[in-house]
Amino acid sequence: MIRIGILGYGNLGRGVEYAVEANEDMELVAVFTRRDPASVKPRTNVPVVHADKAAEWKDKVDVLILCGGSATDLPEQTPAFAKLFNVVDSFDTHANIPAHFAAVDAAAKAAGHVGVISVGWDPGMFSLARVYSNAVLTNGTDYTFWGRGVSQGHSDAIRRVPGVKDAKQYTVPVPAALEAVRSGANPTLSTREKHTRECYVVLEEGADAAAVEKAIVTMPNYFSDYDTTVHFISEEELQRDHAGLPHAGFVVRSGATGKDGEHKHVIEFNLKLDSNPEFTACVLAAYARAAHRLASEGAKGCKTVLDIAPAYLSARSGAELRAVLL
């Protein structure tokens, strides 16, 4: 059995708990938290340990799955905990992945551990789709669409606007853009032409709706580059109609082969998820298995999904994979 630890018990941590239960070769042995351990109640009967005492579990956990946020948690936590355990995280700030890789690689190599970073669906499964498609269809163009789904980061940005009590934000692909890509037309698309943003906002009592809407649609780096629609709804409507965390997305590569590019091809990979954190947790669990296997073989340092062979993810033997899935 692969002994799994979870660091952080929010939506993603709870999803990892479900994912570990679904894998017969894994067992959850501890949940680590920065909160008061008495305030954290896992569904399963496992110890809840303060993160400061993680070193006491160094020989009791095979792989630690880190479930913190990419903005401030994982840049500090993943290198720090790679000194104690084999680790897997879902770091998703694309521009900062090289620096995060370098930090985790140095820490993991020094400690003789394996660290797998940026595991999820994007980065993660979408990254694999982009690399496979680029390698196969060398003369082509890449497109990535996200949604329709809840953006947790953008939702949080809205909730920080003065006058907002609660909010959910959905990222939505523009249908005409997606169809143009699927047709093989290879369009050149701006940010605004690819996605729209839909915001569902509950106002604080007495808040100025017009001022809140202006603050949202003009927000740099979040909404100003998109066609953004703001819907003001009641708290009851938000809880009734927008309680979930669904998401979806598409990776498409459109290209050509043959003389003068006479033959057109489109490669597409898509996902439709009822629960973004629970699905991401399933990907993390599969790569925890890979981390454990790599460490057992003597591997050290940082890896990404691009470095790990698919067979390492599966609980099935190589012979079974070749017979059933190849």
N, C-alpha and C positions, 0 to 999 in steps of 0.2 A: 504493500500500500504506500502511495505517495502521501506524505504527511504535509498538509497545506495549512498555512497561517494566513489570516486576512488582517491587513492594516487599514483601519477605517471602516466604519459600519453605517454608511449612508445607503443611497439607492444602489450604487455599484457593489458595495460590500454585501448587501443582502442578496443581490443577484449572484455573486460568487458563491454564497452559501448554498443557493439552489443548484448552481452548476456543479459544485463538488459532490452534492448528493446524487446527481445524475450520472456520475462517473464511478464505476464500480472499483476502479483501481486507485481511488483517492479517498482520503478521510480528512475532515477538518479537525485540527487539534487545538487551535486557539484563535481568538479574535483579539487584536491589539488596538488600543484606542488612546487618544490624547485626552479624552473626557474622563470623568469619574467612572471607573469600570462598573460600579454598581448601577449606573444609569443606562447601561447598554444591555439589551435583552435579546440575544440571538434566539432564533427559533429552535435551534438544536442545543443540546446540553453540553456546551463546550466552555472552557475557562475564558473569561474576559480579563485581559491583562493590560495594565498601563504600558504605553509604548516605551516609557523610560526603563522598563524591566525586560525589554525584549532580549537583551543579551543573555539572560538566564535561560532562554529557550533555544539557544544557538544549536544544540545537538538534538533538539526535539522536533524541529521543523525542517522539512526538505526543501520547500519552496514557499516564499512569502509573496503573496499577491497584494500589491499596493493599490489602494482604491481612493487615493486623494486626488485633488485637482491639479491641473497642469500649470496653472498660473503661479502658485506659490508653494504648494505642497511637494509635488514630485521632484522639482529641481533640487530640493534639499534632501528629501527623504530617500529617493532611490539610491544615490551614491552612499548615503550614510548606512542604510540597511544592507547594501551589497557587501559591506564589510562583515556582516554577521550571517547572511543567508544567501542562497540563490534567490533571485528576485525577478518578478515580472510586473511591468506597469503599463498604463494606457496613456502615456504622455502624448498629447495631440496638438501641441503648438508647432505646426510644420516648420516654420522658419527657425525654430530653436532646437530642432532635433539633432543637428550635428554637434552642437555644444553639449547637449544633454548626453549624447552617446559618448563623447570624450570623457565626461566626468564619471559616468557609470563604468566605462571601460577601465579607467585607471583604478577605481576603487575595487572593482570585481577582480581584476588581475592581481592586485596586491594581496587580496584575501584568498585567492584561489577559488573564486565563485563564478557563477554564470549569471549575467543580468540580461533579461530580454525586455526591450523597451518598445513603446509606441505600438502596443498590441490592441487591436479592436477592429472596427470595420473601416474607419478612415481617420488616421493611418491604420494599416493592417491589411484586411482582406482587399480593400480597394487598391492598396499599394501593390499587392501581388497582381491584381488584374491589370494595372497600368504597365508593370514590368513585363509580364507575359505578352501583352498585346504589342508593346513596343518591340520586343525581341522578335516576334513572329511577323508583324506587319511593319516593316522598317520604313516604308514610304507612306506616312499617314499623319493624322492629327488627333490629339487627345482631347477629350471633353469629360468633365466630371460635374454631375448635377447632384445636389443634396435636397431631399425632401420628397413629398410633403412630410414635414416632421417638426417636432419641438426642438428649438435651439435653446439649451439650458443657459448658455452664456449670454445670449441676447435677451432671454427672459429676465435674467438677473440684472442686466443693464437697464431694462425698463423699470424694474422694481426700485432702482436707485434714483429715479427721477422724482423730484419733490411733488407730492400730491398723489402718487401712485401707492395704493394699498397692496395690490397683487397684480400679476400679469403672466401671460404665456405668449410666446412668439413662435410662429410657424414660418419656416423657410419653404418656399414653393417654387419648383421649376416652372419656367414659362413654357406652356405646351407647344407653342409654335417653334421655339428654339430647339426643344427636345426632338420634335418631329423632323426638323431640318437636318439635325445631326444624324438621326437614324436613317434618313433617306440617302445618306452618303454625299450630301451637298457640300460638306466641309465649310460651313459658314464661319465667318469671323464674328465673334460675339463679345460684346462688352459685358461688364458685370451686371449692369442694369437689364440687359437683354436676356440674361440667363435665369435670373431668379427674382421673385418678388418676396415681400415680407408682410405677413399678416399678424397684427398685434391685438390681443384681447386684454383689455385693461379694466381693472376695478379701481375707481377713484377713492381717495380719502374724502370724508365728508367736507364739503365746502371747497373742494379743489376746483381750479379753473381748467375745464376740459380743453379749451382752445390752447392754453399755455402748455399743458401737458402734451398735447398732440404735436405742437411745434417743437418742443424739446426732443420728442422721440424722432420725428421724421428728419430733423436736421443733425442728429447725433453723428459725429464723425466716426469712421471705422466700423460703425454698426448699421446705420440706416440711411445715411445721406446719399449713398451711391446706389440705392435701390428704390423702386416704386414701392412705397410702404403705405399700408392701410391700417388705420387704428380704429378698433371697435370698442366702444365703452359698454361694459356689461355689469351685471350685478355679481356680488360675491357668490351667490347661490348658483348663478349660471356658470361661473368659472369652475366651481367645484363639480357641478353636474356634467358639463359638456367638455371640460378640458383638464380632467384630473390625470389622465395618462401621460406617458412619455413615449409616444410613437415616433418612428423616423423611417426614412427610406432614402434611396439614392441610386445613381446610375453612373457607371464608368463606361465610356464609349470610345473606341478608336475606329476612325474611318480612314480608309486608304485605298491604294490601288496597286496592281501588279501587271506584269506583261509589257508589251511594246507600247510606249507612250502612255502607260497607265490605263490601258483599255479595259481592264477588268477591275470592278469596284468591290470592296469588301467592308463589312461593318462587324466589329467585335463588340459585344455588350455584356456587361455583368451588372446585375441589379439586385437590390435587397429591399424588402418591405417588412418593417419590424413593428410589432405591437408594443414592445418595450425595449427602448434603446439600451438602458443599463443592464437588463437581464441578458440580452443578446451579446453585448460587449463582454459580460462576465463569462459567457460560454467560450468566447474566443480566448480570454485570459486563461481559463482552465486548460484548454488544449495546449497552449504554449507553456503553461506550468509543467505539463507532462514532458514537453520537449526540453525545457530547462533541466528537469531532473535527469533525463536520459543523457543529455550532453554532459552534465556534471559527472554523471556516473562513468562516462567515457574519458574523463580527464580534461574536458574543455574548460577554458577560463576566459573571462572578459565579457564584453557586451556583444549582444546579437540583436538583430531586428528580424522581422518576418521574412525579409529578403535573403537572410543568411541561413535559414533553417529548412531542411528538406521536408516535404509534406509527410513522409512516413513517420517522422518524429512526433507528429501531432496525434496520431491515432493510437488507440489502445489495442488495435489488431496487430498481429504479427506481419512481417513482410510477406510471408508466404500467403497468408489470408488476403492481404491487400492485393497481391498480384492475381490471385484466383478470382476475387469478387469485384474489385473496384477498378483494376487496370483495364 
